[in-house]
């Protein structure tokens, strides 16, 4: 398949068409990323409903981390006979949202992984696109007049508030900002006089020029933040206005960047667009995906694979050792790279897309952070040091290594990792941080420390751990058994039979105890946590079947899969708690406390569809059609929230409204992995 064929095989992902509901202009979002962790994002209608919406969120070295550099762009089309169309929405002044001018937005879609708006009316047709070049903290906002009379011009007003990614939206003083206009009138440099780098704006197109015309906007409303109980009203400041004359079939627009002027001017818009088209074509070629749905997921997966640019010291160490540091952003807009999410997502994001080299880079990057037998749970924004409060991320590391070695036969990486894997097991056997240890009485893995939630069900607010699962949790022990068997097999492959026999003893004991202790005979399913005899019917039990080395006796597989299907399965994943439980919450909404109370108490998680499909096929090994139907709900989801990707969570009842992060790595990865698995059957 040629590059051109690969590019044209991607279906356009429609996000909104004239005649669709107006409120969807506020609820549907777009996202563009730069492989550094930086991004641009907003609503289809142009109003910023999140504090994370903007045209340039730059990924900067620690201690800054991701930083909001370019918030909003007011776009007005002017022309003969008093023509004045507003192309963008806004909520300046705290008033009711101003939509784009009635009737002129014809369509919004994602084409080749990038957003495009089409405006039309009165014989005028205009297209707008947003692009971020790979590995640059730069955004292009590009306009093209497709049809229309002469005398049309754009008036653009950028609005700014430099701040940390999750910083306060109010309180910045703009009096000390310095504005420098280029001699040719086509460039502008803005400095806040504090700790942030300069923002450089370059305009291009016929008759383009910058006019210095400062203006403040004191009551900018972020309505999603308001609904979520966060600070939601602040200030923006505009340095001036950009004027551009429109010429038919010629690109024009604005470049925003924190790169040097040499870099900003080196890549014309057409070259940047062509380079991105070629990169996308190459991605599709190496993925060997041909199904249109899978091709869209390949593009979605690409957004999460990044260079850890914000941790410059770690990047330098890896490069000095001849390696390329890589990691995974867990979700946009607010997640950083998380160990658990990375290891669960690795197969779908990299192995199912043909990006084997990056998979190895990710594993080696995280291996360099192992401390006391644990990989980091997360890296806080703008910090060089990871946090290690997790019991399962390290066990998922074994799973990711196993899948990687089976896919690539990379023995060099395996031999580098094996001593670390053995050390991890030894730390768990004798006990490590957060009271993570193997109970010598039964060989099961126990975990828990006051004030921490160490499993993936980790909601906590104001010291309240919502789902206290301290002790021997079902998926932790399924993962522990799986890790022991994986390491045993890897050691046999490397002819270390003595250590392999030791691992076999621990694995056999853990399996025997698991089947004796976790079966809840009255309910005919598995306890969620033993010792506490937690009978909550949760999806965690599915891992006792789905993993490569199932810990549950095969005689009980069919019943567990059946009860999970009956009680927890939805069109977009598995509920986190049965509807029959008194703590069940049907909606994930409201302020932080209300959301965390529902996070794992019914809320649907899209990523769990992958393990469910794995378990289903073990029980129904020839029923590929039904397994495929479990993924059908995600096809519509690609056009329902953040266009072209999959949300973090969903309400537990119809219509299963998408919630949480607009784009989540493991949601995309597990749907793509399951789809790839079914295609290969």
C-alpha positions, 0 to 999 in steps of 0.5 A: 500500500502506498502512502497516498493509498493509506491516507485516502483509506481513512474515513472522514469522522463527522462530528457535526452537520448543519441541522444537528442540535445546537447544544452539540457545538458546546458538548462535542470537542476536538483534540490535536496533539504534538507527541510531546504531551502538548495539545490544542483542543476546544469545542466545535463551536469555539467556546472554551468550556474547559480550563484546558481548552486552547490553541496551544498547551505547550509541553515545557521542561520541568518544573513548568510542565504543560502550560496554557499559552494560547487560550482563545481566538475570536474569528470574524469574517468581514466583507462587502455590503456590511457582511460580518460573520462570527465564526467562533463562539465565546463566553466573554463577559460571563454572558450566555454563550455566543455561537457562530453566526446562525446557519453558516457552520455547515460541517465539522469533521476530523479528516486524516486525524485533524479538525476541519470546519466548513462554513458556507452561505451567501455564495461564500465557502470557507474552511478552517483547520488546526494542525500541530507539527510533530514534536513542536510546541507550535499550532497552525490555525489555517483558513482557506476561501473555497468560494466567494467574492473579492474583498473578504477579510478575516479579523482575528483577536487572540486572547491569552492567560499564561498559566500552569496546566491546572493553574488558577484561571483568575488572578493574573495581572497583565500590566507587565506584559511586553508586546513586540511587533515585528518590523514587517508587521506580520509577527508578534512576541508576547512576554508576561514578565514572569516565568513563562517563555515568550509566545510568538505569533506569526501571521501569513496570507495576503495583506496580513498584518498585526495591529496592537490593540490591547483589550481585557476580558474579565469574566470568562466562563468555563461552564464544564468546570462550573458543573464539576465544582472547580474554579470556573471564571477568570480573565483573558487579555488580548494584545491586538488584532490580526487582519488577513485578506482572503484570496481564493484557494490560498491558505492564510492564518496564524502560527502560535509557538514557543519555539524560536523564530527560526523554527517558527519561520522554517516550516510553511503551513503547506509543508507542515500539512504535507509532513503530517499527511506523510506521517499518518500514511506511514502509521497506517502502513506499518499498522497493517490495519485495513478496517476503517474503524481500526484505522480511526483507532490507529490515529486515536492511539497515536495521540497518547504516545509521547516523548517525555519532554517535560522530564529533560534530565531523564530524557538526557540520561536515556539518550546518553545510553543510546535509547529513545525515551517514550511514555504514554499520556493516560488521558486528555486533558488532565492526566499525565503518564501513569504506570498502570494505564501505560502497561494496560495500553501498551499492546493496543497502542503499539503492538497492534499498530506496528510500533514495536520500537516504541513499545520497547522504548516504553518498557525500558523507560519505565524499567529505569524508574523501578524502585523497591520492586515497584514501577511508578503509579504516576508522574505529577505535572511538571515533576521529575520524580514519580509516585509509587502508590500502586499495587497493580501497575508493576504486575501489569508491567509483566503482562506488557513485557510478555506480550511485547516479547511474544510479538517481537522476540526482542531477546536483548530487551528481555535479558536487560529486564529479567533481573529487574523482574526477578527483583520485583518478585523478590520484593513482593515476596518479602514485602515492599512499600505500602504494605504490599506483600505475599501472605506466607500463610496462603501465598496470596498477595495483600496490599494496603496502607492507611490513606492510600488506594493502591488498586485501579479503583482508586477514587479518593477525596478529602481523605475519604477512600471511596472503595476501600479494597485493602487486603487480598483483592481479586484482580491483584491476585489474578495479576500476581499469579499471571506475573509469576507464570510469565516470569517462569516461562521467560526464565525457562526460555533463557535456560534458568530452570532453577529459578523457574522451579522456585516461581512454579512453587509460588504460583501453584500455591497462590492458585490453590489458595485463590480457588479455595478462598475467592469463590463466593458460593452463594452468589456463584461468582468471585469475592472482590476482596477476601478476608473482608468477604466483600461480595460486591459484584464488580468487573475485577473478577474477569481478570481471573479468566482473561489473562494469559495464565488464568488463575481461576479453575476452568470449571467456573469460567462460564459462570463468571463470564455469564454473571458479568455479562448479565449484570455489568455489560453495556454497549460501551464497557463494563459497569464497575458495580452491579445495579443491585448493590446499595452503593450503585450510582447510575450517573457520574456527574456533579462536583468532585465529591459526587463524581468520586462517589460514583467513579467505581460505584457503577460508572462504566469503564470502556477499557474493560471491554478488552478483558471481557472479550478475552474471557468471552472467547475463552468460554465461547472460542468460536463465537467471534460474531457475538464478541464483535458485537460487544465493540459496536457501541464504540463505533458511534462513540468516536463521533459523540464526545471528543471526535475521533477518540473514546472517553474515559468513562460513561454513565451506567445507564442509557444513554451512557453519556460519556464522562471524565477525560474526553480521550483516554489511552486505555479506552482506545487501546483495549477497543483496538486490541480486541478488534485486532484480536477478532480480525486475527481469529 
